[in-house]
Amino acid sequence: MAIATQSIDPSLDLFDEIERLKTERNAVILAHYYQEPDIQDVADFVGDSLGLARQAAATDADIIVFAGVHFMAETAKILNPSRTVLIPDMEAGCSLADSCPAGAFRKFKAAHPDHIVITYINSSAAVKAETDIICTSTNAEAIVRQIPAGQPIIFAPDKNLGAYLNKVTGRKMLLWDGTCIVHEMFSERKLVQLKTVNPDSPVLAHPECEEAILRHADFVGSTSGIIKAAREMPNEQFIVVTESGILHAMEKACPGKRFIPAPPTNQCACNECPHMKRNTLEKIYLCLRNGTPELVMEESLRLAALRPIEKMLAMSKSIPSLPVK
């Protein structure tokens, strides 16, 4: 029976049950900022990819429940081979990771043997295994700047993040042609209209957005960077150009401030990641109760993917993480 179709006693308080199961099973819940508010509230740690990778590396829990998407749970398993890693919905994928198949990337890399490979963490374990250094949007610029100027670089899979990094660092990295469906959907025209109506509201944008969007931004940064900027800037209202799940964390971190989600190109909920939103509180409860779905990985793949992640963590020691729940 699929996990989503299993029955749950409607009289149960899922928040209480999840807390009980976490204690009984020595489990920890890690959740990304793009998860729905209930999941963020029940999680032990909420953060961006760098913060969650650090938490996954440091945990002493027996079970890790990763409320995010598949590549995030893979990262937790890569860092914790002896621990059980559960993902509430195994079908919670990532359009950006899917845009970079390992076989095609391997051929691309082979065609440029003199290049070092920096890969965004939003990628599969198989692609990480083909990589020299992993990065996140929080540490990408710092990592690129640590590579000698004469060393050619392949950057994958997000071409928008890569183009932004080329702009701010002056590098000419060779970019894989991949994108995130959410960050591709923001409308420049609608953003300009929103800025016109709200002239005192700074625009905070994620670097996965297209350059046409980023040129209107007052701040460009990772999810944790966006939260930090909103907390530190004196303005009372902001326009936020990234997945709308972050608004819950922003409202908690910045009480009294207001946040306007940037509109997509049409009237759909395209500023929400459909993959992130596959996770629900009910699925969190069921995977804790049943111990499934469990993410498993071949040891040879895990070891190959571990090396560039460890390189990232070593190169990012000076980069602070935001406090997380």
N, C-alpha and C positions, 0 to 999 in steps of 0.2 A: 504494500500500500504506500502511495506517495506520501511524503511527510506533510504536504500541504492539505491532504484530504483526511488526515487522522482526526478523530473526534476529540474534543476537549470539553470537560465538564463546564458548562456555562456559569456555574456558581463559584468557580475558582477565582481567586484574586491572583492574576498572573504575576504581578509584581512581587507578592509575598512568596509565591511558589518558586519563582526564579531565584529569589534570595535564599530560600531554603535549599534548593538543589545546588546552588553554588557552594554553600557551606558543606553540605553532605559530600560533595564530589571533589572538593578542593579545586573549584573551577574559577576561571577569570573570564570576563567578557570584555573584549576589545572592540570598540566601535569607531567608525570613521565619522567625521563631521557631516557627511552627506546622508547619514541614516535618519529615519524618522524620529521625532522628538522622544517618543516613549522608549525607543531603543537607546538613545543617548542617555536618558535618565536612569535606565537600569544598568548601564554599563559601568564597569569598574574604572575604565580609562577611555577617554574620548580624545581623538587627536587626528593629525594629518599623517601622511605615510611615514615620514621620518620619526615622528613621536611614537607611532604605533610599532614601528620596527624596533625602536629602542625598548619599548615596553615588552615586546615579544621576546627580545633577547635577555631581558632581566627577570622575567617572571619565574616564580618557584611553584606555580600552580601545576597540578597534574593534568588538567584539561584546559585548553584555550578555546573559547568560543569566539570566532572572528565574525563580527557583524560588519561586513563590508562586501567586497567582491572577491572572485576566485583567486586573483593573483596576490591579494593581501593575505589570504589564508595560506597560500603557498609559501609566502615569505615567512610567516610564523612557523610553518613546518620545517622550512630550511634551517631556521635558527634553533629549532627545538625538536630534534629527531626522536627523542625518547618520550615526548609528551603527546597526548592525544589532541589533535586539532580538529575541531568541529566547525562546520559552516552551515548556518541555518538553511540556506537554499543553495545547493550545488550548481544550480543553473544561473546563479548571479555572476555573470561574466563581465566583460569590459570591452566596449567597442574599440578603444584605443589599443588594448592588448591584442584583440582579434585582427587589427589592421596590420599586424606584423607577424606572419606565420614563420615559425622557426626555420623551416627548410629554405624559404625564399630569403630570409635574413642571412642565413649561413652562406648562400651564394653571393649575396651583396657584399658581405664582409670579405669573402675570398677574392673578390675582384679588386679589393683595395687593401692589400696585405701590409702596407706601410702605415695604415691608420690604427690608432688606438680607438677602442670602442667604449663610449659612454652611453649607457642605456637607462632611460627613465624607469623608475620602479613599476610603472603601469605597464608591465609586460609579463609574459608567461615565464615560468621557470626554465623552459627550454631555450628561450631567447636570452634570459639571464646567463645561462650556461655558455653562451657564445660571446660574453661580454667581459671587458676588463674592469670597468667600474660602474656600479649602479649609482643613480642619483635620484633625488626627489625634487619637487619644485622648491622646497625650502633650501636645499644645499647645492642645487645645480650650478648656480653662478660661482659659488666658492670652489666647487670641484673643478670646473672648467678653468678657472684662473690658476689652479695649482698645476696644470699641465704646461710644460715648456712651450713657449710661443712657436717654435719651429716644428712641433709635433702635430701632424695632421690627425684630425679626429672625425670619426663617424658618430653622429648623435641620432638615437632612435628611441621610441618610434614616433614621438610627437613633433611634427614639423613646425607647429606654431611656437611651442616652447623653444625648440631649437633656433628658430629665426629670432626670437626675442633674445636668447642668449648670445647669438652672433652679434646682434645690435649693441647690447650693453657691454660685451667683452671685446668687441672688435675682431673676434675670430671668424674664420670662414669654414665652419664645420660642415661636413657633408651630411645632409639630412635625409633620413628615411621619410617617406611620404605617408605618414599616419596622422590621424586626428581623433579627437573625442567628439562624439555626436552632440553632447550637451553644449560644449564650448564653441562648437561650430554654428550653433543655431541662433546665437544672439544677433539682434538686428541693430546695425549702426544707425539707421534712420530713427528707429524707436528710442534708442539710447539718447540720441541728440535731442529728440522731443522731450524726453524725460528730464534731461539736464536743463532745458529751457524753462520748464515748469518749476524745477527745483534748483535754482542757480547756486544756492548755498550748500548743496549736498555733494560732497566729494564722491567721485567714482572710484570704487575699489574693485580691481579686476584680477582674475587669475591668468597667468601667462600662457595657459593653454588656449586662450581666446585668440582670434585672428588679429593681425596687426591693425586692421581698420577699427577694431574695438579698442585695442590697447592705446592707440594714440589719443583717445578721449579720457583715459584714466588718469586720476591724480595719484594713485598708488597701484603698483603691479606687484603681486606676491602670492605665495602659497596660501592655503586655507588658514594655517596658523598665523601667517604674516598679515592676512586681511583682518583677522580678529584683533591682533596686536595693534594694527594701525587704527582701527575704529576705537579701541580703548584709549589710545594715546592722543589722538587728534581731538581738538576742542569742539568740533562740530557736533550738533545734536542729531543730524540726519545724514544718511549715506545711501548711495545707490550701489548695489552689490552685484557684480557680474561674475557669478559662478553658480554652481549647483545650489538650489534654494534650501537644501537641508542645513546649510551652514547658518541660516538665520536664527535657528533655535540657540545654537551655541553663542552667537553674537549677542542675542538679547540677554542671555544669562551673564555673559562677561561684561556687558555694558548696560546695566539697568538705567532706564530713563532715556536711552537713545533709540532712534527709529531707523529702520532699515527697509529700503525699497528694492525688491528683486528686479533686476533688469529683465525686460521682456524678450521673448524669443521672436523669431521671424513671423510666426503666425499665432493663432489663438490656442494652440495646444499647450500642454504642461511640459514643454520641451526644455525648460530650465530645471527639470527634475530628471535624474538618471534612472531610467527604468530598471536597470540592473541592481543598483543600490536599493531601490524600493521593492525588490522582490523579498527582502528580509522583512519580517514582521515580528511583533512581540510573541505571537502564537508560535511561530517557527523557532524562536529562541527557546521558549519553554519546551517544545517537543524535542529539540535536539539535545537539550540538557537531560530531559527525562529518559530519552531512548539511547543516547550516546551515538546518534547518527544524524546526518551524514558525516562520515569521517574522511578527512583528506589524507590520502596516503601517497607516498612518493618513493620511487626507486632511489636507493642510496647513491648510485653513481651520478644521477641527475642532481640530487640534493647537494652533493659535494661540489659538483661543477658550478652550481648556482650560488653556493655559499661564498666562494672566494671573492666575487665582485661585491657582494653585500658587505662582507667584512672589510673590504677595502674602503667602501663608502663610509662605514661607521668610523673607521680609523681616521679618514680625512675630514670627518665632520665633528670631531670632538670639541672644537671651539665654538660650534654653533649651538646656541641655547634652544631648548624646547620650551614651549609654553606650558605652564602648569596645567595638568589634566586631572579630571575627577578620579 
